[in-house]
Amino acid sequence: MRTVYLNGAFVPEDEARISVFDRGFTFGQGVYEVSPVVAGKARNWTHHGERLARSKATARIADDTDWPAVIAELIARNGLEEGRVYLQVTGGAPADRDFLSPAGGVAPTTIAYTQAASILDDPRAERGLRVILYPEGRWALRGTKTTQLLYAVLAKEAAREAGVDDAWFVDGDAVTEATSANAHIIDSRGVLVSHPVDHGVLPGVTRLCLLAIARTMNLAVEERPFSVAEAGEAREALISGAGSLVLPVVEIDGKPVGNGAPGPVTAELRRRYIDQLCAS
């Protein structure tokens, strides 16, 4: 049984409890982070910690938890070698439900747990992902990593019903991102195109690293929206995220990307990112 972290204590997962009045439950006032774990160590935490601070500020949540220490202890207690560590911070649990937090403030609810997973040797890197296009319908602050994920859940369910792996959101004629990862293409010119970081997409930590690696490969990079038509004509397509690292996309809405197989540029980007992750 896993040990989880809850409000300053490490407890068995079946003993972890939160209040029915918790603001993360009643109002969705909660933010989260997911960090990859490789060789028993959380990776890229500097970037994840900076994004968590921005998310908490946007959601008006005050929290002074020493997350690096908590995460290290949690990984050690669970003997996790490879996988992910998830943490969540909510607006806390006042005495009753009210849109406004108590004037004197309330302690946040802080949660963290580990998930064992094979992220370095992921079979999806060999077969590639198949995705569908799905209308963008999320709220305006999707650049903040909040727990308001209902629309992503609905899109993932639609993808499963269609017999594919995931969905890419489309706003007008522009692809924004995947349901839980950033989306990119290698366009017909050989340029890596990625939606710019703004309110329309999450500022992904893996995305940040990916674009830096691409530039060291002398790969041209354009941070701009790309259209559905461009995605259909792309040489390669890919996603990036803490849970998936870098994975190829080989089919979009039933149409093969390129020759319908994972592309060489994506494979090299994934290889270099894993090397960087293991060395961090």
C-alpha positions as CSV (number, residue, x, y, z in Angstrom):
1,M,0.0,0.0,0.0
2,R,1.3,3.4,-0.9
3,T,2.1,6.1,1.6
4,V,0.6,9.5,0.6
5,Y,1.2,13.0,1.9
6,L,-1.7,14.9,3.4
7,N,-1.5,18.3,5.2
8,G,2.0,17.7,6.7
9,A,1.7,14.0,7.5
10,F,2.7,10.8,5.7
11,V,-0.2,8.3,6.0
12,P,-1.4,5.1,4.3
13,E,-3.5,5.9,1.3
14,D,-6.6,4.3,2.7
15,E,-6.4,6.6,5.8
16,A,-6.2,9.8,3.8
17,R,-9.3,12.0,4.3
18,I,-10.3,15.5,3.4
19,S,-13.3,17.6,4.4
20,V,-16.5,17.6,2.4
21,F,-16.2,21.4,2.6
22,D,-12.8,21.5,1.0
23,R,-12.7,24.3,-1.6
24,G,-11.0,22.1,-4.1
25,F,-14.1,19.8,-3.9
26,T,-16.8,22.4,-3.7
27,F,-15.5,25.1,-6.0
28,G,-12.6,23.5,-8.0
29,Q,-10.2,26.0,-6.3
30,G,-7.2,23.7,-6.6
31,V,-4.0,23.5,-8.6
32,Y,-1.6,20.7,-9.2
33,E,1.7,19.5,-10.6
34,V,3.0,16.2,-12.0
35,S,6.8,15.6,-12.1
36,P,8.5,12.6,-13.7
37,V,10.5,10.4,-11.5
38,V,13.6,8.7,-12.9
39,A,16.1,6.6,-10.8
40,G,14.3,7.5,-7.6
41,K,14.5,11.3,-8.2
42,A,11.9,13.9,-9.2
43,R,13.1,15.6,-12.4
44,N,12.7,19.2,-13.7
45,W,11.4,20.4,-10.3
46,T,12.8,23.9,-10.7
47,H,10.4,24.5,-13.6
48,H,7.5,22.6,-12.0
49,G,8.0,24.6,-8.8
50,E,8.0,27.9,-10.6
51,R,4.8,27.0,-12.5
52,L,3.1,25.8,-9.2
53,A,3.9,29.2,-7.7
54,R,2.2,31.0,-10.6
55,S,-0.8,28.7,-10.5
56,K,-1.3,29.2,-6.8
57,A,-1.1,33.0,-7.2
58,T,-3.7,32.9,-10.0
59,A,-6.0,30.7,-7.9
60,R,-5.4,32.8,-4.7
61,I,-4.1,30.0,-2.7
62,A,-1.4,30.6,0.0
63,D,0.9,27.7,0.6
64,D,4.4,27.5,2.1
65,T,5.0,23.8,1.9
66,D,8.6,22.7,1.3
67,W,7.6,20.6,-1.7
68,P,11.1,19.4,-2.7
69,A,11.6,17.9,0.7
70,V,8.1,16.4,0.8
71,I,8.5,14.9,-2.7
72,A,11.9,13.4,-1.9
73,E,10.6,11.8,1.3
74,L,7.5,10.5,-0.4
75,I,9.5,8.9,-3.2
76,A,11.8,7.3,-0.6
77,R,9.0,6.0,1.6
78,N,7.3,4.3,-1.5
79,G,10.6,3.1,-2.9
80,L,9.7,4.6,-6.3
81,E,12.3,4.2,-9.0
82,E,10.4,5.3,-12.1
83,G,7.0,7.0,-12.6
84,R,5.4,10.2,-11.5
85,V,4.8,12.2,-8.4
86,Y,1.5,14.2,-8.2
87,L,0.8,17.0,-5.9
88,Q,-2.3,19.1,-5.4
89,V,-3.0,22.3,-3.3
90,T,-6.5,23.5,-2.7
91,G,-8.1,26.6,-1.1
92,G,-8.5,24.5,2.1
93,A,-11.5,23.4,4.2
94,P,-13.4,26.2,6.0
95,A,-16.2,25.4,8.5
96,D,-18.9,25.6,5.8
97,R,-19.5,26.1,2.1
98,D,-19.2,29.8,1.0
99,F,-18.0,31.3,-2.2
100,L,-15.7,33.7,-0.3
101,S,-12.9,32.3,1.9
102,P,-13.0,33.2,5.6
103,A,-11.7,36.8,6.1
104,G,-8.9,35.5,8.3
105,G,-7.8,32.9,5.7
106,V,-7.8,29.2,5.9
107,A,-5.0,26.7,5.7
108,P,-4.7,25.1,2.3
109,T,-5.2,21.4,1.8
110,T,-1.9,19.8,0.5
111,I,-1.8,16.4,-1.1
112,A,0.9,14.3,-2.8
113,Y,1.3,10.8,-4.0
114,T,3.4,8.6,-6.3
115,Q,2.5,6.6,-9.3
116,A,4.8,3.8,-10.6
117,A,5.0,3.7,-14.4
118,S,7.4,2.9,-17.2
119,I,8.0,6.3,-18.8
120,L,11.5,5.8,-20.3
121,D,10.6,2.5,-22.2
122,D,7.2,3.5,-23.3
123,P,5.8,1.2,-26.1
124,R,3.8,4.1,-27.5
125,A,7.1,5.7,-28.6
126,E,7.4,2.8,-31.1
127,R,3.8,2.6,-32.4
128,G,2.8,6.3,-32.1
129,L,-0.5,7.8,-30.9
130,R,-3.7,8.2,-32.9
131,V,-5.8,11.3,-32.0
132,I,-9.0,12.9,-32.9
133,L,-9.8,16.6,-33.2
134,Y,-12.1,18.0,-30.6
135,P,-13.7,21.5,-30.3
136,E,-12.0,23.7,-27.7
137,G,-14.4,24.4,-24.9
138,R,-12.3,24.9,-21.9
139,W,-12.3,28.0,-19.7
140,A,-10.1,31.1,-20.4
141,L,-7.5,30.5,-17.7
142,R,-6.2,27.2,-19.1
143,G,-2.6,28.5,-18.9
144,T,-2.9,27.9,-15.2
145,K,-2.6,24.3,-14.1
146,T,-5.9,23.9,-12.2
147,T,-7.8,20.8,-11.3
148,Q,-10.7,22.1,-13.5
149,L,-10.3,19.2,-15.9
150,L,-13.9,18.2,-16.8
151,Y,-13.6,19.1,-20.4
152,A,-10.4,17.2,-20.8
153,V,-12.1,14.2,-19.3
154,L,-14.9,14.5,-21.8
155,A,-12.5,14.7,-24.7
156,K,-10.5,11.7,-23.5
157,E,-13.8,9.7,-23.2
158,A,-14.7,10.8,-26.8
159,A,-11.3,9.6,-28.0
160,R,-11.7,6.2,-26.3
161,E,-15.2,5.8,-27.8
162,A,-13.6,6.6,-31.2
163,G,-11.0,3.8,-30.6
164,V,-8.0,6.1,-30.5
165,D,-5.5,7.3,-27.9
166,D,-6.3,10.9,-27.3
167,A,-7.8,14.2,-28.6
168,W,-6.3,17.5,-29.8
169,F,-8.3,20.6,-29.0
170,V,-9.2,22.9,-31.9
171,D,-10.0,26.6,-31.4
172,G,-11.5,27.9,-34.6
173,D,-9.1,26.5,-37.1
174,A,-6.0,26.4,-34.7
175,V,-4.9,23.4,-32.8
176,T,-4.2,24.4,-29.2
177,E,-3.0,21.3,-27.3
178,A,-3.8,17.7,-26.4
179,T,-6.0,16.9,-23.4
180,S,-3.1,16.5,-21.0
181,A,0.0,17.5,-23.0
182,N,1.3,20.1,-25.4
183,A,0.9,19.4,-29.2
184,H,3.5,20.1,-31.9
185,I,4.2,19.4,-35.5
186,I,7.2,19.2,-37.8
187,D,5.6,21.0,-40.7
188,S,6.1,20.5,-44.4
189,R,9.2,22.7,-44.4
190,G,10.8,20.7,-41.5
191,V,10.1,23.4,-38.9
192,L,9.0,22.5,-35.4
193,V,5.8,24.5,-34.8
194,S,4.4,24.8,-31.3
195,H,1.5,26.9,-30.0
196,P,2.9,29.9,-28.1
197,V,2.5,30.0,-24.3
198,D,-0.4,32.2,-23.5
199,H,-3.8,31.8,-21.9
200,G,-4.7,29.3,-24.7
201,V,-2.3,26.5,-23.6
202,L,-0.5,25.3,-20.5
203,P,3.1,26.4,-20.3
204,G,4.4,22.9,-20.3
205,V,7.7,22.1,-18.6
206,T,8.5,19.3,-21.0
207,R,7.6,21.7,-23.9
208,L,10.1,24.2,-22.6
209,C,12.9,21.6,-22.5
210,L,11.8,20.2,-25.9
211,L,12.1,23.5,-27.7
212,A,15.5,24.2,-26.2
213,I,16.7,20.8,-27.3
214,A,15.3,21.4,-30.8
215,R,17.3,24.6,-31.1
216,T,20.5,22.7,-30.1
217,M,19.8,20.4,-33.0
218,N,19.7,23.4,-35.3
219,L,16.0,22.7,-35.9
220,A,14.0,25.8,-36.8
221,V,11.4,26.5,-34.2
222,E,8.3,28.7,-34.6
223,E,6.1,29.4,-31.6
224,R,2.7,30.1,-33.2
225,P,-0.6,28.4,-33.6
226,F,-0.8,25.9,-36.4
227,S,-3.9,25.1,-38.3
228,V,-5.8,21.8,-38.8
229,A,-4.7,21.9,-42.5
230,E,-1.0,22.3,-41.5
231,A,-1.3,19.4,-39.1
232,G,-2.7,17.3,-41.9
233,E,0.2,18.2,-44.2
234,A,2.9,17.8,-41.5
235,R,5.9,15.5,-41.8
236,E,5.6,14.5,-38.2
237,A,3.4,15.3,-35.1
238,L,4.2,14.8,-31.5
239,I,3.1,15.6,-27.9
240,S,5.1,16.5,-24.8
241,G,4.2,16.2,-21.2
242,A,5.5,15.2,-17.8
243,G,3.7,11.9,-17.9
244,S,4.3,11.0,-21.5
245,L,7.7,12.8,-22.0
246,V,7.9,13.1,-25.8
247,L,5.7,10.8,-28.0
248,P,4.9,10.6,-31.7
249,V,1.5,11.1,-33.2
250,V,0.9,9.1,-36.3
251,E,-2.8,9.7,-37.1
252,I,-5.0,12.7,-36.8
253,D,-8.8,12.3,-37.4
254,G,-8.2,9.1,-39.3
255,K,-5.6,10.5,-41.6
256,P,-2.0,9.3,-41.3
257,V,0.7,11.9,-40.4
258,G,3.5,11.7,-42.9
259,N,4.0,8.0,-43.8
260,G,1.9,6.9,-40.8
261,A,4.9,5.8,-38.7
262,P,6.8,7.6,-35.9
263,G,9.2,10.1,-37.5
264,P,13.0,10.3,-37.0
265,V,13.0,13.9,-35.7
266,T,10.5,13.0,-32.9
267,A,12.5,9.9,-32.1
268,E,15.7,12.0,-31.7
269,L,13.9,14.7,-29.7
270,R,12.7,12.0,-27.3
271,R,16.1,10.4,-27.0
272,R,17.8,13.6,-26.2
273,Y,15.1,14.6,-23.7
274,I,15.4,11.3,-21.9
275,D,19.2,11.8,-21.8
276,Q,18.7,15.3,-20.3
277,L,16.1,14.0,-17.9
278,C,18.4,11.3,-16.6
279,A,21.3,13.7,-16.2
280,S,19.3,16.4,-14.4
